[in-house]
Amino acid sequence: MTFSKVQTEVLQTALDTYGIDKQLDIAIEEMAELTKAIIKHRRYASFETYENFCEEVADVAIMLEQIILSTKCDKVETYAMAKVARLKHRLEQMKE
């Protein structure tokens, strides 16, 4: 998910206001809620479970972006690109 400059500024302001420790706690909570939403949607697929699943994905995306902002770590993108390349290689091998 890509956030606009204004949205990124809001996320940075949240980090500055609440602090990274509090935001990490919220990230953990949001990831747990996403886990529950995934299981519930797989078990009882409906419009309501799908909507909840989408909402929780958004919450986790927001929290992940705040974590990335807080670390100021350029390695996240490097690791992500390497992992996508590895996945691409595995998928290509499956076709052979």
C-alpha positions as CSV (number, residue, x, y, z in Angstrom):
1,M,0.0,0.0,0.0
2,T,1.3,3.4,-0.9
3,F,0.5,6.4,1.3
4,S,0.5,10.0,0.0
5,K,2.8,12.6,1.4
6,V,0.0,14.1,3.6
7,Q,-1.0,10.6,4.9
8,T,2.6,9.8,5.7
9,E,2.9,13.1,7.6
10,V,-0.2,12.1,9.6
11,L,1.4,8.7,10.4
12,Q,4.6,10.4,11.5
13,T,2.7,12.8,13.7
14,A,1.0,9.8,15.4
15,L,4.4,8.4,16.0
16,D,5.7,11.7,17.4
17,T,2.6,12.1,19.6
18,Y,2.2,8.6,21.0
19,G,5.7,7.3,20.7
20,I,7.0,4.1,19.1
21,D,6.5,1.8,22.1
22,K,2.8,2.6,22.2
23,Q,2.5,2.3,18.4
24,L,4.3,-1.1,18.5
25,D,1.8,-2.3,21.1
26,I,-1.1,-1.2,18.8
27,A,0.6,-2.9,15.8
28,I,0.7,-6.2,17.8
29,E,-3.0,-5.7,18.7
30,E,-3.9,-5.0,15.0
31,M,-2.0,-8.0,13.8
32,A,-3.9,-10.2,16.2
33,E,-7.2,-8.7,15.0
34,L,-6.2,-9.5,11.4
35,T,-5.4,-13.1,12.3
36,K,-8.8,-13.4,13.9
37,A,-10.5,-11.8,10.9
38,I,-8.7,-14.1,8.4
39,I,-9.8,-17.2,10.3
40,K,-13.3,-16.0,10.7
41,H,-13.6,-15.1,7.0
42,R,-12.2,-18.5,5.9
43,R,-14.7,-20.2,8.2
44,Y,-17.8,-18.2,7.7
45,A,-17.2,-16.3,4.4
46,S,-19.8,-13.5,4.1
47,F,-20.0,-9.9,3.3
48,E,-19.5,-8.9,6.9
49,T,-16.5,-11.1,7.5
50,Y,-15.0,-9.8,4.2
51,E,-15.5,-6.2,5.2
52,N,-13.9,-6.9,8.6
53,F,-11.0,-8.6,6.9
54,C,-10.4,-5.6,4.7
55,E,-10.6,-3.2,7.6
56,E,-8.1,-5.2,9.6
57,V,-5.7,-5.4,6.6
58,A,-5.9,-1.6,6.4
59,D,-5.2,-1.2,10.1
60,V,-2.1,-3.5,9.8
61,A,-0.9,-1.7,6.7
62,I,-1.1,1.6,8.6
63,M,0.8,0.2,11.6
64,L,3.5,-1.4,9.4
65,E,4.0,2.0,7.6
66,Q,4.5,3.6,11.0
67,I,7.0,0.9,12.0
68,I,8.9,1.5,8.8
69,L,8.9,5.3,9.4
70,S,10.1,4.8,12.9
71,T,13.0,2.7,12.0
72,K,14.2,4.8,9.2
73,C,15.6,1.6,7.9
74,D,16.2,1.3,4.2
75,K,16.7,-2.4,4.5
76,V,12.9,-3.1,4.7
77,E,12.5,-2.4,1.0
78,T,15.8,-4.3,0.1
79,Y,14.5,-7.4,2.0
80,A,11.1,-7.1,0.5
81,M,12.5,-6.9,-3.1
82,A,14.8,-9.9,-2.4
83,K,11.9,-12.0,-1.0
84,V,9.7,-11.2,-4.0
85,A,12.5,-12.1,-6.4
86,R,12.9,-15.4,-4.5
87,L,9.1,-16.1,-4.7
88,K,9.2,-15.4,-8.4
89,H,12.1,-17.9,-8.8
90,R,10.1,-20.5,-6.9
91,L,7.0,-20.0,-9.0
92,E,9.0,-20.3,-12.2
93,Q,10.5,-23.5,-11.0
94,M,7.0,-24.9,-10.3
95,K,6.1,-24.4,-14.0
96,E,9.1,-26.5,-15.2
